[in-house]
Amino acid sequence: MANIIDGKTISAQIKEELAVKVKELKSKGVDICLCVIQVGNDPASSVYVKNKKKGCELVGIDSVSYELPESTTQEELLELIEKLNNDEKINGILVQLPLPSHIDENAVIEKISPLKDVDGFHPVSVGNLCIGRPGFVSCTPAGIIELLKRSNIDIAGKECVVLGRSNIVGKPMSILMLRQNATVTIAHSKTADLKSVCKRADILIVAIGKSRFIDSGYIKDGAVVIDVGINRDENNKLCGDVDYDDVFDKCSYITPVPGGVGPMTIAMLLNNCVDSVVLQGKA
Ligand code: GUN
């Protein structure tokens, strides 16, 4: 039977710790402000943006937001980012993805100053992560490291399989696990004999976006299973990429969906906002 890794409780703890730090910084005259930009009105993005602003409020970080119309041109968006890059009062800039199809996401990500890139998506941030220099780390993978550490799960020397190779989760996740001295394999849709590769894993991190894809046949006895997926099943019920009920008895630790990895993303975004003032030499 598995221990359940409670992301809700751990993220609440992190937010409490951050609130203390934010208060200390405020007492020294250092305010932190995040700017969130949404283009268009995708309902899921609106929920994410609202939750990010609520998270800021909870820990005492100021936030400003721009809700721009779908018709916003790339040039207009890049101009706004340029203005925010030069605004001393703004410490973090986050452009909610996905963007409308007429806007090049890479051009937008690259326009954000790496000193304000609290999403950790800029190529400079990714490069810094790869070579172990200070910089912003993508929030979901950083949150998973916190989940493992705060659950006292040893990482060094362990076989870790990361299933999925996205720029936002799979790739930074694998680098972070390497930094923690795990032996890391990145598996993906073209991996031969995926089952036996996953079965090697002491720590299996799944981010493939397929409802309940991983069943007990992919799991080594006693493995730690981290499920990054957030999907809707045929009954519109939230579920992960892992078949939770099927693997539960085989693993030592598991993250539920919802309430596992999900709540960590905003906590780590807020953490990046606090780190931003250090990277900017303001604290
Ligand atoms: N869309 C879905 N997740 C994210 C995220 O972490 N950051 C941004 N900017 N957009 C997203």
py3Dmol code that shows the C-alpha trace and the ligand (Angstrom):
import py3Dmol

protein = """\
ATOM      1  CA  MET A   1       0.000   0.000   0.000  1.00  0.00           C
ATOM      2  CA  ALA A   2       1.293   3.430  -0.920  1.00  0.00           C
ATOM      3  CA  ASN A   3       1.850   6.553   1.121  1.00  0.00           C
ATOM      4  CA  ILE A   4      -0.083   9.420  -0.427  1.00  0.00           C
ATOM      5  CA  ILE A   5       1.985  12.531  -1.131  1.00  0.00           C
ATOM      6  CA  ASP A   6      -0.312  15.373  -0.150  1.00  0.00           C
ATOM      7  CA  GLY A   7       0.460  18.267  -2.470  1.00  0.00           C
ATOM      8  CA  LYS A   8      -2.255  20.445  -0.974  1.00  0.00           C
ATOM      9  CA  THR A   9      -0.711  20.341   2.501  1.00  0.00           C
ATOM     10  CA  ILE A  10       2.873  20.687   1.246  1.00  0.00           C
ATOM     11  CA  SER A  11       1.990  23.634  -1.006  1.00  0.00           C
ATOM     12  CA  ALA A  12       0.164  25.328   1.889  1.00  0.00           C
ATOM     13  CA  GLN A  13       3.299  24.895   4.030  1.00  0.00           C
ATOM     14  CA  ILE A  14       5.473  26.446   1.314  1.00  0.00           C
ATOM     15  CA  LYS A  15       3.075  29.388   0.975  1.00  0.00           C
ATOM     16  CA  GLU A  16       3.228  29.974   4.740  1.00  0.00           C
ATOM     17  CA  GLU A  17       7.042  29.983   4.606  1.00  0.00           C
ATOM     18  CA  LEU A  18       6.952  32.376   1.666  1.00  0.00           C
ATOM     19  CA  ALA A  19       4.538  34.718   3.465  1.00  0.00           C
ATOM     20  CA  VAL A  20       7.117  35.038   6.274  1.00  0.00           C
ATOM     21  CA  LYS A  21       9.894  35.807   3.764  1.00  0.00           C
ATOM     22  CA  VAL A  22       7.730  38.343   1.924  1.00  0.00           C
ATOM     23  CA  LYS A  23       6.950  40.086   5.218  1.00  0.00           C
ATOM     24  CA  GLU A  24      10.655  40.237   6.120  1.00  0.00           C
ATOM     25  CA  LEU A  25      11.471  41.717   2.714  1.00  0.00           C
ATOM     26  CA  LYS A  26       8.664  44.259   3.058  1.00  0.00           C
ATOM     27  CA  SER A  27      10.045  45.341   6.437  1.00  0.00           C
ATOM     28  CA  LYS A  28      13.327  46.105   4.639  1.00  0.00           C
ATOM     29  CA  GLY A  29      11.455  48.152   2.038  1.00  0.00           C
ATOM     30  CA  VAL A  30      11.520  45.468  -0.675  1.00  0.00           C
ATOM     31  CA  ASP A  31       8.116  44.927  -2.321  1.00  0.00           C
ATOM     32  CA  ILE A  32       7.530  42.161  -4.845  1.00  0.00           C
ATOM     33  CA  CYS A  33       5.193  42.525  -7.793  1.00  0.00           C
ATOM     34  CA  LEU A  34       4.164  39.937 -10.394  1.00  0.00           C
ATOM     35  CA  CYS A  35       2.615  40.945 -13.697  1.00  0.00           C
ATOM     36  CA  VAL A  36       0.334  38.366 -15.337  1.00  0.00           C
ATOM     37  CA  ILE A  37      -0.690  38.759 -18.981  1.00  0.00           C
ATOM     38  CA  GLN A  38      -3.542  36.853 -20.607  1.00  0.00           C
ATOM     39  CA  VAL A  39      -4.404  37.224 -24.279  1.00  0.00           C
ATOM     40  CA  GLY A  40      -7.940  36.171 -25.224  1.00  0.00           C
ATOM     41  CA  ASN A  41     -10.394  34.531 -22.862  1.00  0.00           C
ATOM     42  CA  ASP A  42      -9.727  30.812 -22.848  1.00  0.00           C
ATOM     43  CA  PRO A  43     -11.752  29.683 -19.790  1.00  0.00           C
ATOM     44  CA  ALA A  44      -9.039  27.329 -18.421  1.00  0.00           C
ATOM     45  CA  SER A  45      -6.421  30.110 -18.706  1.00  0.00           C
ATOM     46  CA  SER A  46      -8.758  32.528 -16.912  1.00  0.00           C
ATOM     47  CA  VAL A  47      -9.016  30.092 -13.983  1.00  0.00           C
ATOM     48  CA  TYR A  48      -5.214  29.654 -13.850  1.00  0.00           C
ATOM     49  CA  VAL A  49      -4.664  33.425 -13.958  1.00  0.00           C
ATOM     50  CA  LYS A  50      -7.233  34.020 -11.218  1.00  0.00           C
ATOM     51  CA  ASN A  51      -5.563  31.387  -9.014  1.00  0.00           C
ATOM     52  CA  LYS A  52      -2.126  32.889  -9.583  1.00  0.00           C
ATOM     53  CA  LYS A  53      -3.372  36.322  -8.499  1.00  0.00           C
ATOM     54  CA  LYS A  54      -5.086  34.768  -5.453  1.00  0.00           C
ATOM     55  CA  GLY A  55      -1.828  32.992  -4.543  1.00  0.00           C
ATOM     56  CA  CYS A  56       0.061  36.292  -4.719  1.00  0.00           C
ATOM     57  CA  GLU A  57      -2.457  37.937  -2.424  1.00  0.00           C
ATOM     58  CA  LEU A  58      -2.213  35.093   0.087  1.00  0.00           C
ATOM     59  CA  VAL A  59       1.557  35.473   0.556  1.00  0.00           C
ATOM     60  CA  GLY A  60       1.648  39.273   0.288  1.00  0.00           C
ATOM     61  CA  ILE A  61       3.022  39.619  -3.235  1.00  0.00           C
ATOM     62  CA  ASP A  62       1.474  42.452  -5.279  1.00  0.00           C
ATOM     63  CA  SER A  63       0.086  41.538  -8.671  1.00  0.00           C
ATOM     64  CA  VAL A  64      -1.025  43.460 -11.712  1.00  0.00           C
ATOM     65  CA  SER A  65      -2.727  41.870 -14.663  1.00  0.00           C
ATOM     66  CA  TYR A  66      -3.388  42.634 -18.296  1.00  0.00           C
ATOM     67  CA  GLU A  67      -6.368  40.886 -19.865  1.00  0.00           C
ATOM     68  CA  LEU A  68      -5.829  41.627 -23.534  1.00  0.00           C
ATOM     69  CA  PRO A  69      -8.269  40.923 -26.376  1.00  0.00           C
ATOM     70  CA  GLU A  70      -7.796  37.919 -28.674  1.00  0.00           C
ATOM     71  CA  SER A  71      -7.092  40.407 -31.503  1.00  0.00           C
ATOM     72  CA  THR A  72      -3.913  41.716 -29.794  1.00  0.00           C
ATOM     73  CA  THR A  73      -1.045  41.632 -32.288  1.00  0.00           C
ATOM     74  CA  GLN A  74       2.325  40.067 -31.563  1.00  0.00           C
ATOM     75  CA  GLU A  75       3.916  43.490 -31.914  1.00  0.00           C
ATOM     76  CA  GLU A  76       1.597  44.998 -29.299  1.00  0.00           C
ATOM     77  CA  LEU A  77       2.327  42.161 -26.878  1.00  0.00           C
ATOM     78  CA  LEU A  78       6.088  42.446 -27.398  1.00  0.00           C
ATOM     79  CA  GLU A  79       5.865  46.211 -26.816  1.00  0.00           C
ATOM     80  CA  LEU A  80       4.036  45.654 -23.531  1.00  0.00           C
ATOM     81  CA  ILE A  81       6.664  43.139 -22.391  1.00  0.00           C
ATOM     82  CA  GLU A  82       9.420  45.605 -23.294  1.00  0.00           C
ATOM     83  CA  LYS A  83       7.706  48.241 -21.143  1.00  0.00           C
ATOM     84  CA  LEU A  84       7.393  45.784 -18.226  1.00  0.00           C
ATOM     85  CA  ASN A  85      11.028  44.660 -18.608  1.00  0.00           C
ATOM     86  CA  ASN A  86      12.016  48.287 -18.010  1.00  0.00           C
ATOM     87  CA  ASP A  87       9.568  48.884 -15.167  1.00  0.00           C
ATOM     88  CA  GLU A  88      11.501  48.841 -11.873  1.00  0.00           C
ATOM     89  CA  LYS A  89       8.320  48.075  -9.907  1.00  0.00           C
ATOM     90  CA  ILE A  90       7.660  44.801 -11.772  1.00  0.00           C
ATOM     91  CA  ASN A  91       9.754  41.847 -10.579  1.00  0.00           C
ATOM     92  CA  GLY A  92       8.138  38.972 -12.444  1.00  0.00           C
ATOM     93  CA  ILE A  93       6.424  38.725 -15.841  1.00  0.00           C
ATOM     94  CA  LEU A  94       4.203  35.777 -16.741  1.00  0.00           C
ATOM     95  CA  VAL A  95       2.433  35.417 -20.070  1.00  0.00           C
ATOM     96  CA  GLN A  96      -0.240  32.753 -19.751  1.00  0.00           C
ATOM     97  CA  LEU A  97       0.017  30.044 -22.431  1.00  0.00           C
ATOM     98  CA  PRO A  98      -1.351  28.980 -24.844  1.00  0.00           C
ATOM     99  CA  LEU A  99      -1.413  32.182 -26.893  1.00  0.00           C
ATOM    100  CA  PRO A 100      -3.699  32.730 -29.905  1.00  0.00           C
ATOM    101  CA  SER A 101      -2.280  31.038 -33.007  1.00  0.00           C
ATOM    102  CA  HIS A 102      -1.276  34.326 -34.715  1.00  0.00           C
ATOM    103  CA  ILE A 103       1.294  34.964 -31.948  1.00  0.00           C
ATOM    104  CA  ASP A 104       4.647  33.154 -31.882  1.00  0.00           C
ATOM    105  CA  GLU A 105       5.042  31.795 -28.338  1.00  0.00           C
ATOM    106  CA  ASN A 106       8.810  31.500 -28.620  1.00  0.00           C
ATOM    107  CA  ALA A 107       9.160  35.152 -29.638  1.00  0.00           C
ATOM    108  CA  VAL A 108       7.102  36.143 -26.592  1.00  0.00           C
ATOM    109  CA  ILE A 109       9.015  33.910 -24.167  1.00  0.00           C
ATOM    110  CA  GLU A 110      12.325  35.226 -25.493  1.00  0.00           C
ATOM    111  CA  LYS A 111      11.204  38.828 -25.102  1.00  0.00           C
ATOM    112  CA  ILE A 112      10.775  38.494 -21.316  1.00  0.00           C
ATOM    113  CA  SER A 113      13.909  39.566 -19.456  1.00  0.00           C
ATOM    114  CA  PRO A 114      15.605  36.444 -17.997  1.00  0.00           C
ATOM    115  CA  LEU A 115      15.764  38.413 -14.706  1.00  0.00           C
ATOM    116  CA  LYS A 116      11.937  38.539 -14.624  1.00  0.00           C
ATOM    117  CA  ASP A 117      11.208  35.134 -16.195  1.00  0.00           C
ATOM    118  CA  VAL A 118       9.350  33.615 -13.209  1.00  0.00           C
ATOM    119  CA  ASP A 119       7.983  30.788 -15.395  1.00  0.00           C
ATOM    120  CA  GLY A 120      11.563  29.687 -16.159  1.00  0.00           C
ATOM    121  CA  PHE A 121      10.731  29.231 -19.853  1.00  0.00           C
ATOM    122  CA  HIS A 122      13.343  31.606 -21.368  1.00  0.00           C
ATOM    123  CA  PRO A 123      16.250  29.842 -23.124  1.00  0.00           C
ATOM    124  CA  VAL A 124      18.661  31.640 -20.750  1.00  0.00           C
ATOM    125  CA  SER A 125      16.779  30.202 -17.740  1.00  0.00           C
ATOM    126  CA  VAL A 126      16.846  26.734 -19.299  1.00  0.00           C
ATOM    127  CA  GLY A 127      20.567  27.096 -20.057  1.00  0.00           C
ATOM    128  CA  ASN A 128      21.304  28.202 -16.492  1.00  0.00           C
ATOM    129  CA  LEU A 129      19.399  25.191 -15.193  1.00  0.00           C
ATOM    130  CA  CYS A 130      21.417  22.855 -17.422  1.00  0.00           C
ATOM    131  CA  ILE A 131      24.783  24.144 -16.253  1.00  0.00           C
ATOM    132  CA  GLY A 132      23.794  24.591 -12.607  1.00  0.00           C
ATOM    133  CA  ARG A 133      23.845  28.392 -12.450  1.00  0.00           C
ATOM    134  CA  PRO A 134      21.364  30.488 -10.472  1.00  0.00           C
ATOM    135  CA  GLY A 135      18.179  31.269 -12.387  1.00  0.00           C
ATOM    136  CA  PHE A 136      14.488  30.553 -12.571  1.00  0.00           C
ATOM    137  CA  VAL A 137      13.346  26.932 -12.751  1.00  0.00           C
ATOM    138  CA  SER A 138      10.103  25.845 -14.405  1.00  0.00           C
ATOM    139  CA  CYS A 139       7.479  25.658 -11.622  1.00  0.00           C
ATOM    140  CA  THR A 140       5.987  22.168 -11.989  1.00  0.00           C
ATOM    141  CA  PRO A 141       9.328  20.289 -12.032  1.00  0.00           C
ATOM    142  CA  ALA A 142      10.634  22.457  -9.164  1.00  0.00           C
ATOM    143  CA  GLY A 143       7.444  21.585  -7.256  1.00  0.00           C
ATOM    144  CA  ILE A 144       8.037  17.868  -7.776  1.00  0.00           C
ATOM    145  CA  ILE A 145      11.531  18.139  -6.256  1.00  0.00           C
ATOM    146  CA  GLU A 146       9.929  19.832  -3.218  1.00  0.00           C
ATOM    147  CA  LEU A 147       7.321  17.056  -2.950  1.00  0.00           C
ATOM    148  CA  LEU A 148      10.067  14.406  -2.949  1.00  0.00           C
ATOM    149  CA  LYS A 149      12.312  16.260  -0.487  1.00  0.00           C
ATOM    150  CA  ARG A 150       9.532  17.135   1.945  1.00  0.00           C
ATOM    151  CA  SER A 151       8.370  13.487   1.875  1.00  0.00           C
ATOM    152  CA  ASN A 152      11.949  12.448   2.812  1.00  0.00           C
ATOM    153  CA  ILE A 153      12.366  10.425  -0.372  1.00  0.00           C
ATOM    154  CA  ASP A 154      16.023   9.839  -1.264  1.00  0.00           C
ATOM    155  CA  ILE A 155      16.871  10.778  -4.831  1.00  0.00           C
ATOM    156  CA  ALA A 156      20.656  10.338  -5.046  1.00  0.00           C
ATOM    157  CA  GLY A 157      21.660   7.129  -6.795  1.00  0.00           C
ATOM    158  CA  LYS A 158      18.082   6.180  -7.624  1.00  0.00           C
ATOM    159  CA  GLU A 159      16.888   5.085 -11.062  1.00  0.00           C
ATOM    160  CA  CYS A 160      14.510   7.803 -12.237  1.00  0.00           C
ATOM    161  CA  VAL A 161      12.402   7.504 -15.381  1.00  0.00           C
ATOM    162  CA  VAL A 162      10.739  10.679 -16.659  1.00  0.00           C
ATOM    163  CA  LEU A 163       7.951   9.809 -19.075  1.00  0.00           C
ATOM    164  CA  GLY A 164       7.411  12.824 -21.366  1.00  0.00           C
ATOM    165  CA  ARG A 165       9.841  15.277 -22.961  1.00  0.00           C
ATOM    166  CA  SER A 166       8.045  18.644 -23.020  1.00  0.00           C
ATOM    167  CA  ASN A 167      10.003  21.871 -22.551  1.00  0.00           C
ATOM    168  CA  ILE A 168       7.854  22.782 -19.534  1.00  0.00           C
ATOM    169  CA  VAL A 169       7.933  19.495 -17.603  1.00  0.00           C
ATOM    170  CA  GLY A 170       9.848  16.484 -18.992  1.00  0.00           C
ATOM    171  CA  LYS A 171      13.122  18.146 -20.006  1.00  0.00           C
ATOM    172  CA  PRO A 172      13.605  20.432 -16.958  1.00  0.00           C
ATOM    173  CA  MET A 173      12.428  17.585 -14.690  1.00  0.00           C
ATOM    174  CA  SER A 174      15.128  15.280 -15.989  1.00  0.00           C
ATOM    175  CA  ILE A 175      17.820  17.939 -15.448  1.00  0.00           C
ATOM    176  CA  LEU A 176      16.611  18.623 -11.900  1.00  0.00           C
ATOM    177  CA  MET A 177      16.684  14.901 -11.048  1.00  0.00           C
ATOM    178  CA  LEU A 178      20.182  14.678 -12.521  1.00  0.00           C
ATOM    179  CA  ARG A 179      21.184  17.627 -10.338  1.00  0.00           C
ATOM    180  CA  GLN A 180      19.933  15.591  -7.351  1.00  0.00           C
ATOM    181  CA  ASN A 181      22.251  12.756  -8.465  1.00  0.00           C
ATOM    182  CA  ALA A 182      19.579  10.390  -9.768  1.00  0.00           C
ATOM    183  CA  THR A 183      20.341   8.166 -12.750  1.00  0.00           C
ATOM    184  CA  VAL A 184      17.879   9.558 -15.259  1.00  0.00           C
ATOM    185  CA  THR A 185      16.149   8.114 -18.314  1.00  0.00           C
ATOM    186  CA  ILE A 186      13.783  10.207 -20.435  1.00  0.00           C
ATOM    187  CA  ALA A 187      11.159   8.009 -22.068  1.00  0.00           C
ATOM    188  CA  HIS A 188       8.552   9.101 -24.627  1.00  0.00           C
ATOM    189  CA  SER A 189       6.048   7.917 -27.213  1.00  0.00           C
ATOM    190  CA  LYS A 190       8.791   6.449 -29.450  1.00  0.00           C
ATOM    191  CA  THR A 191      10.595   4.593 -26.634  1.00  0.00           C
ATOM    192  CA  ALA A 192      10.939   0.879 -27.416  1.00  0.00           C
ATOM    193  CA  ASP A 193       9.482  -1.468 -24.779  1.00  0.00           C
ATOM    194  CA  LEU A 194       8.221   1.363 -22.607  1.00  0.00           C
ATOM    195  CA  LYS A 195       6.928  -1.055 -20.000  1.00  0.00           C
ATOM    196  CA  SER A 196      10.308  -2.535 -19.163  1.00  0.00           C
ATOM    197  CA  VAL A 197      11.931   0.937 -19.173  1.00  0.00           C
ATOM    198  CA  CYS A 198       9.327   2.233 -16.665  1.00  0.00           C
ATOM    199  CA  LYS A 199       9.714  -0.935 -14.578  1.00  0.00           C
ATOM    200  CA  ARG A 200      13.366   0.009 -13.961  1.00  0.00           C
ATOM    201  CA  ALA A 201      12.274   3.151 -12.146  1.00  0.00           C
ATOM    202  CA  ASP A 202      12.663   3.654  -8.400  1.00  0.00           C
ATOM    203  CA  ILE A 203      11.070   7.034  -9.098  1.00  0.00           C
ATOM    204  CA  LEU A 204       8.678   7.245 -12.045  1.00  0.00           C
ATOM    205  CA  ILE A 205       7.517  10.717 -13.122  1.00  0.00           C
ATOM    206  CA  VAL A 206       4.711  10.631 -15.657  1.00  0.00           C
ATOM    207  CA  ALA A 207       3.825  13.624 -17.849  1.00  0.00           C
ATOM    208  CA  ILE A 208       2.335  12.324 -21.093  1.00  0.00           C
ATOM    209  CA  GLY A 209      -1.205  13.697 -20.997  1.00  0.00           C
ATOM    210  CA  LYS A 210      -3.001  10.351 -21.477  1.00  0.00           C
ATOM    211  CA  SER A 211      -5.738   9.389 -19.016  1.00  0.00           C
ATOM    212  CA  ARG A 212      -4.743   6.480 -16.724  1.00  0.00           C
ATOM    213  CA  PHE A 213      -2.130   5.261 -19.245  1.00  0.00           C
ATOM    214  CA  ILE A 214       0.232   3.799 -16.625  1.00  0.00           C
ATOM    215  CA  ASP A 215      -1.091   0.684 -14.904  1.00  0.00           C
ATOM    216  CA  SER A 216       0.588  -1.689 -12.455  1.00  0.00           C
ATOM    217  CA  GLY A 217       2.334  -3.487 -15.331  1.00  0.00           C
ATOM    218  CA  TYR A 218       4.658  -0.447 -15.667  1.00  0.00           C
ATOM    219  CA  ILE A 219       5.547  -0.243 -11.978  1.00  0.00           C
ATOM    220  CA  LYS A 220       8.459  -1.749 -10.044  1.00  0.00           C
ATOM    221  CA  ASP A 221       7.491  -2.986  -6.577  1.00  0.00           C
ATOM    222  CA  GLY A 222       7.971  -0.173  -4.066  1.00  0.00           C
ATOM    223  CA  ALA A 223       8.433   2.566  -6.688  1.00  0.00           C
ATOM    224  CA  VAL A 224       7.650   6.239  -6.046  1.00  0.00           C
ATOM    225  CA  VAL A 225       5.076   7.377  -8.621  1.00  0.00           C
ATOM    226  CA  ILE A 226       4.620  11.056  -9.473  1.00  0.00           C
ATOM    227  CA  ASP A 227       1.660  11.832 -11.716  1.00  0.00           C
ATOM    228  CA  VAL A 228       1.799  15.173 -13.531  1.00  0.00           C
ATOM    229  CA  GLY A 229      -1.276  14.525 -15.711  1.00  0.00           C
ATOM    230  CA  ILE A 230      -4.514  16.449 -15.368  1.00  0.00           C
ATOM    231  CA  ASN A 231      -7.085  14.892 -17.684  1.00  0.00           C
ATOM    232  CA  ARG A 232     -10.832  14.427 -17.871  1.00  0.00           C
ATOM    233  CA  ASP A 233     -12.011  10.852 -18.290  1.00  0.00           C
ATOM    234  CA  GLU A 234     -15.056   9.674 -20.257  1.00  0.00           C
ATOM    235  CA  ASN A 235     -17.289  10.669 -17.301  1.00  0.00           C
ATOM    236  CA  ASN A 236     -15.699  14.139 -17.149  1.00  0.00           C
ATOM    237  CA  LYS A 237     -13.960  13.177 -13.890  1.00  0.00           C
ATOM    238  CA  LEU A 238     -10.455  14.568 -13.239  1.00  0.00           C
ATOM    239  CA  CYS A 239      -7.791  11.898 -13.529  1.00  0.00           C
ATOM    240  CA  GLY A 240      -4.042  11.611 -13.969  1.00  0.00           C
ATOM    241  CA  ASP A 241      -1.806   9.815 -16.454  1.00  0.00           C
ATOM    242  CA  VAL A 242      -1.519   6.982 -13.921  1.00  0.00           C
ATOM    243  CA  ASP A 243      -4.257   4.452 -13.117  1.00  0.00           C
ATOM    244  CA  TYR A 244      -4.181   5.329  -9.416  1.00  0.00           C
ATOM    245  CA  ASP A 245      -6.330   2.470  -8.108  1.00  0.00           C
ATOM    246  CA  ASP A 246      -4.479  -0.135 -10.155  1.00  0.00           C
ATOM    247  CA  VAL A 247      -0.940   0.895  -9.084  1.00  0.00           C
ATOM    248  CA  PHE A 248      -1.725   1.911  -5.480  1.00  0.00           C
ATOM    249  CA  ASP A 249      -0.780  -1.383  -3.808  1.00  0.00           C
ATOM    250  CA  LYS A 250       2.414  -1.749  -5.811  1.00  0.00           C
ATOM    251  CA  CYS A 251       4.113   1.568  -5.047  1.00  0.00           C
ATOM    252  CA  SER A 252       5.618   3.059  -1.880  1.00  0.00           C
ATOM    253  CA  TYR A 253       4.531   6.664  -2.555  1.00  0.00           C
ATOM    254  CA  ILE A 254       2.097   8.188  -4.998  1.00  0.00           C
ATOM    255  CA  THR A 255       0.701  11.625  -5.840  1.00  0.00           C
ATOM    256  CA  PRO A 256      -3.089  11.785  -6.255  1.00  0.00           C
ATOM    257  CA  VAL A 257      -4.900  13.735  -8.992  1.00  0.00           C
ATOM    258  CA  PRO A 258      -6.183  16.215  -8.007  1.00  0.00           C
ATOM    259  CA  GLY A 259      -4.237  17.275  -4.914  1.00  0.00           C
ATOM    260  CA  GLY A 260      -0.732  16.035  -5.769  1.00  0.00           C
ATOM    261  CA  VAL A 261       1.529  17.870  -8.225  1.00  0.00           C
ATOM    262  CA  GLY A 262      -1.120  20.433  -9.280  1.00  0.00           C
ATOM    263  CA  PRO A 263      -1.109  22.651  -6.161  1.00  0.00           C
ATOM    264  CA  MET A 264       2.717  22.831  -6.227  1.00  0.00           C
ATOM    265  CA  THR A 265       2.918  24.805  -9.472  1.00  0.00           C
ATOM    266  CA  ILE A 266       1.535  28.029  -8.008  1.00  0.00           C
ATOM    267  CA  ALA A 267       3.537  27.617  -4.793  1.00  0.00           C
ATOM    268  CA  MET A 268       6.737  27.420  -6.865  1.00  0.00           C
ATOM    269  CA  LEU A 269       5.681  30.383  -9.012  1.00  0.00           C
ATOM    270  CA  LEU A 270       5.378  32.413  -5.801  1.00  0.00           C
ATOM    271  CA  ASN A 271       8.758  31.048  -4.716  1.00  0.00           C
ATOM    272  CA  ASN A 272      10.234  32.235  -8.023  1.00  0.00           C
ATOM    273  CA  CYS A 273       8.706  35.683  -7.411  1.00  0.00           C
ATOM    274  CA  VAL A 274      10.496  35.825  -4.038  1.00  0.00           C
ATOM    275  CA  ASP A 275      13.744  34.637  -5.680  1.00  0.00           C
ATOM    276  CA  SER A 276      13.374  37.318  -8.359  1.00  0.00           C
ATOM    277  CA  VAL A 277      14.339  40.124  -5.985  1.00  0.00           C
ATOM    278  CA  VAL A 278      17.546  38.232  -5.112  1.00  0.00           C
ATOM    279  CA  LEU A 279      18.416  37.623  -8.775  1.00  0.00           C
ATOM    280  CA  GLN A 280      17.728  41.319  -9.450  1.00  0.00           C
ATOM    281  CA  GLY A 281      20.122  42.318  -6.646  1.00  0.00           C
ATOM    282  CA  LYS A 282      17.324  44.006  -4.679  1.00  0.00           C
ATOM    283  CA  ALA A 283      17.565  41.776  -1.598  1.00  0.00           C
TER     284      ALA A 283
END
"""
ligand_1 = """\
11
GUN
N -0.260 27.365 -19.196
C -0.376 26.189 -18.552
N 0.571 26.102 -17.570
C 1.280 27.257 -17.635
C 2.366 27.764 -16.867
O 2.911 27.132 -15.945
N 2.798 29.009 -17.230
C 2.245 29.713 -18.239
N 2.757 30.907 -18.522
N 1.241 29.269 -18.967
C 0.754 28.049 -18.653
"""
view = py3Dmol.view(width=600, height=400)
view.addModel(protein, "pdb")
view.setStyle({"model": 0}, {"cartoon": {"style": "trace"}})
view.addModel(ligand_1, "xyz")
view.setStyle({"model": 1}, {"stick": {}})
view.zoomTo()
view.show()
